[in-house]
Amino acid sequence: MKLSREIKTGIIVIGGILLFIMGFTYLKSSPIFDSSKTFYAVYDHVGGLQPGTQVTINGFSVGSVKSIGFNDSTGRLLVTFSVNNSFEFSENSKAELFDTGIIGGKGIQIIPVFDGAPVAQSGDTLVTSTRPGITELVQQKLTPLQLKVEGAVSNADSLLMSFNDVLDENTKQSLRESIQGLNGMVKDFKESANTLNTLLSDNKNQLDSSITNISQITSNFAKISDSLANAGLTQTVRNLEGTLSKMDSLLAKIKDGEGSLGKLMTDEELYKNLAEASRELDLLLQDFRLNPKRYVNVSVFGKKQKEYTLPENDPAEKPKEQ
């Protein structure tokens, strides 16, 4: 059976159309016989998202972006994407827009939620979120730092202007003179340091000898300390402490009037009696010296001794109380 030229031409045209459709579909990353679900997501800014970009769940590709267009007059963008039927998730799941690499590129990942809500169906509009990329995060961190640097530079500029206003010619001249004086002081200090080094170098032997003598003195002092410790100095100190303690106790008893000495110090009547006895003994001795015949009567030849006559103003007599 021979085919006519028209039939051959029709077959070629239909084949070409099919090949064109298959190639276009391949370029759009969507199969011809697609049984996946279609979902929608609305974003304020898609950051360069392109149709055909893969849609992933936990890093696994489950679909692709079909189209991107304006949702309304506000400029918000409606993204249409497909997800195959091999994985089901809640209608409360999120469609997150994220950076696919450091140098750019955007992708969509489904953050599945399993909260018991109804399963997402084809044609649903999912909740959206945008995860900032590295560039945006760096910009967010650098913006406050940039503001601080700009403020610091501005303050430094104002400070320098104020400083220039303060530094008039007289002040500048004074600063120059002060710096010159400081240089001279540093020079003098350097010369003093050199002199000190020379002095130490010239007297090194004497310094070594002095240090040796100090070491010997320290050693001798340590030996003396050991000798004192071995000589029973500790026991002597303890005995002295015991003696002082007993002395304190004795003085306390005397103060409280205990014992003869305590009574003598605290009993006023006893003191008066002792004073009176001392006075009478003194008078007795004085009378004995002045009038020995009153107390001693010696007769050598049997001569009768004259009777003793009491003199007037006898000091042994107590003065009569007025």
C-alpha positions in Angstrom: 0.0 0.0 0.0 1.4 3.2 -1.1 0.9 6.4 0.9 0.1 9.5 -1.0 2.2 12.6 -0.8 -0.4 14.4 1.2 -0.5 11.7 3.9 3.3 11.7 4.2 3.3 15.5 4.5 0.6 15.3 7.3 2.5 12.6 9.2 5.7 14.7 9.0 3.8 17.9 10.2 2.1 16.0 13.1 5.5 14.5 14.1 7.1 17.9 14.0 4.3 19.3 16.2 4.7 16.5 18.7 8.5 16.9 18.8 8.0 20.7 19.3 5.6 20.1 22.2 7.9 17.5 23.8 10.9 19.8 23.5 9.0 22.8 24.9 7.7 20.7 27.7 11.2 19.4 28.5 12.6 22.9 28.5 9.9 23.9 31.0 10.8 20.9 33.2 7.2 19.7 33.2 6.3 16.3 31.8 3.7 15.8 29.1 1.5 13.5 31.2 1.6 15.3 34.5 -0.5 13.9 37.4 1.0 16.1 40.1 -0.8 18.7 42.3 -0.7 22.4 41.6 -0.3 24.9 44.4 -0.1 28.6 44.6 2.0 30.9 46.8 2.0 34.7 47.0 5.2 36.6 47.7 6.1 40.3 48.0 9.4 39.7 46.2 10.7 36.5 44.5 14.3 37.6 44.3 14.9 36.3 40.8 12.9 33.1 41.0 12.6 31.5 37.5 10.0 29.1 36.1 11.3 25.6 36.0 13.1 26.0 39.4 12.8 22.8 41.5 10.5 22.6 44.5 11.9 20.5 47.3 10.8 18.8 50.5 13.7 18.2 53.0 16.2 18.8 50.1 14.4 16.2 47.8 13.0 17.5 44.5 9.2 16.9 44.4 8.1 19.4 41.7 8.9 22.6 39.9 7.8 26.2 39.4 5.3 26.5 36.5 4.8 30.2 36.3 5.2 33.6 38.0 2.9 36.5 37.6 1.4 39.5 39.3 -1.4 38.6 41.8 -3.0 42.0 42.0 -2.5 45.7 41.5 -0.3 46.0 44.7 2.6 44.3 42.9 2.5 41.1 44.9 3.6 38.0 42.8 1.7 34.8 42.4 3.9 31.7 42.0 2.4 28.5 40.6 4.2 25.3 41.2 3.6 21.6 41.1 4.2 18.9 43.7 3.9 15.1 42.9 1.4 12.9 44.7 4.0 10.7 46.4 4.0 12.8 49.6 1.1 14.4 51.4 1.1 17.2 53.9 -1.2 19.5 55.7 -2.8 22.5 54.2 -1.1 24.6 56.9 2.3 23.7 55.5 4.6 26.6 54.3 6.1 27.3 51.0 9.4 29.0 51.9 11.5 31.0 49.4 15.2 30.5 50.1 18.6 31.1 48.5 19.9 28.0 46.6 23.5 29.1 46.6 26.0 31.8 47.8 26.2 33.6 44.4 22.5 33.8 44.0 19.5 31.9 42.8 16.2 31.3 44.5 14.2 28.1 45.2 11.0 27.0 47.0 11.0 24.4 49.7 7.9 22.9 51.3 8.0 22.8 55.1 5.5 20.1 55.8 3.2 20.3 58.8 1.5 17.3 60.3 -1.1 18.9 62.7 -4.1 16.8 61.9 -5.5 19.5 59.5 -7.0 18.4 56.1 -4.4 17.3 53.5 -3.4 20.0 51.0 -5.3 19.6 47.7 -4.4 20.7 44.2 -5.3 24.4 43.8 -4.7 25.4 47.4 -2.7 28.6 48.2 -0.1 27.7 50.8 1.2 29.9 53.6 4.4 31.6 52.5 7.6 32.7 54.2 11.0 34.0 53.1 14.3 32.9 54.6 16.9 35.7 54.3 20.0 34.7 52.3 23.6 35.1 53.2 23.9 38.5 51.5 20.8 39.8 53.2 22.0 38.5 56.6 25.4 40.1 56.1 23.7 43.4 55.1 21.5 43.2 58.2 24.5 42.7 60.5 26.6 45.3 58.7 24.0 48.1 58.6 24.2 48.8 62.4 27.9 48.6 62.2 28.0 51.0 59.3 25.8 53.5 61.2 28.1 53.3 64.2 31.2 53.8 62.0 29.6 56.8 60.3 28.7 58.2 63.7 32.2 57.6 65.0 33.7 59.3 61.9 31.4 62.2 62.3 32.3 62.6 66.0 36.0 62.3 65.2 35.6 65.0 62.6 33.9 67.3 65.1 36.5 66.5 67.7 39.3 67.3 65.3 37.6 70.6 64.3 37.2 71.5 68.0 40.8 70.5 68.7 42.0 72.7 65.9 40.0 75.6 67.3 41.6 75.1 70.7 45.2 74.8 69.3 45.9 78.4 68.5 49.5 79.6 67.7 50.5 80.1 71.3 49.2 76.7 72.3 51.0 75.1 69.4 54.2 76.8 70.4 53.8 75.7 74.0 53.3 72.1 72.8 56.4 72.3 70.7 58.4 73.6 73.7 56.9 70.9 75.9 57.8 68.2 73.4 61.4 69.6 73.2 61.6 69.6 77.0 60.4 66.0 77.1 63.0 65.0 74.5 65.7 66.7 76.7 64.4 64.8 79.8 64.5 61.5 77.9 68.1 62.4 76.8 69.1 63.2 80.5 67.4 60.0 81.6 69.4 58.0 79.1 72.6 59.6 80.2 71.8 58.9 83.8 71.1 55.3 82.9 74.4 55.0 81.1 76.2 56.5 84.2 74.4 54.0 86.4 75.4 51.1 84.2 79.0 52.4 84.3 78.9 52.7 88.1 77.5 49.2 88.5 80.1 47.8 86.1 83.0 49.5 88.0 81.8 48.3 91.4 80.6 44.9 90.5 83.2 43.2 92.7 82.2 45.3 95.7 78.5 44.6 95.1 79.2 40.9 94.9 81.1 41.1 98.1 78.3 43.0 99.8 75.7 40.5 98.7 78.0 37.7 100.0 78.3 39.4 103.4 74.5 39.9 103.5 74.1 36.2 102.8 76.5 35.3 105.6 74.7 37.6 108.0 71.4 36.0 107.2 72.9 32.5 107.7 74.4 33.6 111.1 71.1 35.1 112.1 69.4 31.8 111.3 71.9 29.9 113.4 71.3 32.3 116.3 67.6 31.7 116.0 68.1 28.0 116.0 70.4 28.3 119.1 67.8 30.4 120.9 65.1 27.8 120.1 67.4 24.9 121.3 68.3 26.8 124.5 64.8 26.5 125.9 63.7 30.0 125.3 60.1 28.8 124.7 60.0 27.2 128.1 61.5 30.3 129.8 58.8 32.4 128.2 56.1 30.0 129.4 57.5 30.2 133.0 57.6 34.0 132.8 54.0 34.0 131.6 53.1 31.7 134.6 54.9 34.0 137.0 53.2 37.1 135.6 49.8 35.3 135.9 50.5 34.5 139.6 51.6 38.0 140.2 48.3 39.3 138.6 46.4 36.9 140.9 48.3 38.1 144.0 47.7 41.8 143.1 44.0 41.1 142.6 43.8 39.5 146.0 45.6 42.4 147.6 43.3 44.8 145.8 40.3 42.8 147.1 41.6 43.0 150.7 42.6 39.4 151.1 45.6 38.5 153.4 47.6 40.8 155.8 49.0 43.0 153.1 45.5 43.3 151.5 43.9 44.3 154.8 46.8 46.7 155.5 46.1 48.4 152.2 42.3 48.4 152.5 41.6 48.5 156.3 41.9 52.2 157.3 41.5 51.4 161.0 44.4 49.0 161.0 46.5 51.6 159.2 45.6 54.1 161.9 46.5 51.7 164.7 49.9 50.9 163.1 50.5 54.7 162.7 49.6 55.3 166.3 51.9 52.4 167.5 54.7 53.8 165.4 54.3 57.2 166.9 54.2 55.8 170.5 57.3 53.7 169.8 59.1 56.8 168.6 58.1 58.7 171.7 59.3 55.9 173.9 62.7 55.8 172.3 62.9 59.6 172.5 62.0 59.5 176.2 64.5 56.7 176.9 67.2 58.8 175.3 66.3 62.0 177.2 65.4 60.4 180.6 67.4 57.2 181.0 67.0 57.4 184.8 63.3 56.7 184.4 64.0 53.3 183.1 67.5 52.4 184.5 68.3 52.7 188.3 71.8 51.5 189.1 73.4 51.8 192.6 77.0 50.7 192.8 77.8 51.4 196.5 74.4 50.7 197.9 73.5 54.4 197.8 69.9 55.0 197.7 68.9 56.2 194.3 67.1 59.5 194.1 63.5 59.2 193.1 62.8 60.2 189.5 60.9 63.4 189.1 58.7 63.7 186.0 59.9 66.7 184.0 57.6 69.3 182.7 56.5 69.0 179.1 57.2 65.3 179.1 57.3 64.3 175.4 56.0 60.8 176.3 52.8 62.3 177.6 50.0 62.5 175.2 48.8 66.0 174.6 45.5 66.5 176.2 42.7 66.8 173.8 41.2 70.2 173.7 
